[in-house]
């Protein structure tokens, strides 16, 4: 986990540099949630067996609605290994975008336009 923590330090800085906020500032409310618990709905109607998971980062729009799930992996791993995990999280949050990152390599995925690039 320590190696993923190093990647998260880099990711945190990149998010802040891009204008995302972990805390309320004069520019607006926080728009990053770190490790929120979410329900992961599998295909079907078996609601008794819905699993819970933790999104690494959930990015929200100005109204607080989820727009992007960011899945973090440790620096030595290819971020693409988190693709299916991130897809489940983004589907559960109805977020269109996914970022897969290990702090050094980043993929943006618009689920409406194909694969991560």
C-alpha positions as CSV (number, residue, x, y, z in Angstrom):
1,X,0.0,0.0,0.0
2,X,2.9,2.3,0.6
3,X,3.7,2.4,-3.1
4,X,0.1,3.4,-3.9
5,X,0.4,6.1,-1.3
6,X,3.4,7.6,-3.2
7,X,1.3,7.6,-6.4
8,X,-1.6,9.3,-4.6
9,X,0.7,12.1,-3.4
10,X,1.5,12.8,-7.1
11,X,-2.2,12.5,-8.1
12,X,-3.3,14.8,-5.3
13,X,-0.9,17.5,-6.5
14,X,-2.0,17.1,-10.2
15,X,-5.6,17.4,-9.2
16,X,-5.0,20.5,-7.2
17,X,-2.9,22.0,-10.0
18,X,-5.8,21.3,-12.4
19,X,-8.2,23.3,-10.1
20,X,-9.9,20.4,-8.3
21,X,-10.5,21.0,-4.6
22,X,-10.2,18.7,-1.6
23,X,-11.5,21.5,0.7
24,X,-13.8,24.5,0.3
25,X,-11.9,27.5,-0.8
26,X,-12.7,31.0,-2.1
27,X,-13.1,29.4,-5.5
28,X,-15.9,27.1,-4.4
29,X,-16.8,24.0,-2.4
30,X,-14.8,20.8,-2.3
31,X,-15.3,18.8,-5.5
32,X,-13.1,15.7,-4.7
33,X,-14.3,12.9,-2.5
34,X,-11.6,10.5,-1.4
35,X,-12.6,6.8,-0.9
36,X,-16.3,7.3,-0.6
37,X,-18.2,4.0,0.0
38,X,-20.4,3.2,-3.0
39,X,-22.8,0.4,-3.9
40,X,-21.6,-1.6,-6.9
41,X,-24.6,-2.9,-8.7
42,X,-24.1,-6.0,-10.7
43,X,-26.4,-6.8,-13.6
44,X,-29.7,-8.2,-12.4
45,X,-32.3,-7.6,-9.8
46,X,-30.6,-9.3,-6.8
47,X,-30.5,-6.2,-4.6
48,X,-29.8,-8.2,-1.4
49,X,-26.3,-9.1,-2.7
50,X,-25.2,-5.6,-3.9
51,X,-21.6,-5.2,-2.9
52,X,-20.0,-2.1,-1.6
53,X,-16.6,-0.7,-2.7
54,X,-14.5,2.4,-2.3
55,X,-13.7,4.7,-5.1
56,X,-10.2,6.1,-4.9
57,X,-11.3,9.6,-6.0
58,X,-14.7,10.8,-7.0
59,X,-14.7,14.2,-8.9
60,X,-17.9,16.2,-8.9
61,X,-19.3,19.1,-10.9
62,X,-20.3,22.5,-9.4
63,X,-23.7,21.0,-8.3
64,X,-22.0,18.1,-6.5
65,X,-22.9,15.5,-9.1
66,X,-20.3,12.8,-9.9
67,X,-18.6,13.3,-13.3
68,X,-15.4,11.3,-13.0
69,X,-14.0,8.3,-11.1
70,X,-10.2,8.3,-10.7
71,X,-8.7,4.8,-10.0
72,X,-5.2,5.0,-8.5
73,X,-2.7,2.2,-8.8
74,X,0.8,2.0,-7.4
75,X,3.6,3.4,-9.5
76,X,5.0,0.1,-10.7
77,X,1.6,-1.1,-12.0
78,X,0.0,-0.3,-15.4
79,X,-3.0,1.9,-14.6
80,X,-5.0,0.0,-17.1
81,X,-5.3,-3.0,-14.7
82,X,-7.9,-1.0,-12.9
83,X,-10.1,-0.5,-15.9
84,X,-13.0,-2.9,-15.1
85,X,-12.9,-2.0,-11.4
86,X,-13.2,1.7,-12.3
87,X,-16.0,0.9,-14.8
88,X,-18.1,-0.7,-12.0
89,X,-17.5,2.3,-9.8
90,X,-18.4,4.9,-12.5
91,X,-21.5,3.0,-13.5
92,X,-22.7,2.9,-9.9
93,X,-22.2,6.7,-9.7
94,X,-23.4,7.4,-13.2
95,X,-20.2,9.2,-14.0
96,X,-19.3,9.4,-17.7
97,X,-15.5,9.8,-17.3
98,X,-12.8,7.7,-15.7
99,X,-9.1,8.5,-15.1
100,X,-6.7,5.6,-14.5
101,X,-3.4,6.7,-13.0
102,X,-0.3,5.4,-11.2
103,X,0.9,9.0,-10.6
104,X,3.2,8.9,-13.7
105,X,1.0,7.4,-16.4
106,X,-2.6,8.6,-16.8
107,X,-5.4,7.5,-19.0
108,X,-8.6,9.4,-19.6
109,X,-11.7,7.3,-20.5
110,X,-14.9,8.8,-21.9
111,X,-17.1,5.8,-21.7
112,X,-19.3,7.2,-24.4
113,X,-16.4,7.4,-26.9
114,X,-14.5,4.1,-26.5
115,X,-11.4,3.0,-24.7
116,X,-9.0,4.8,-22.4
117,X,-6.4,7.0,-24.1
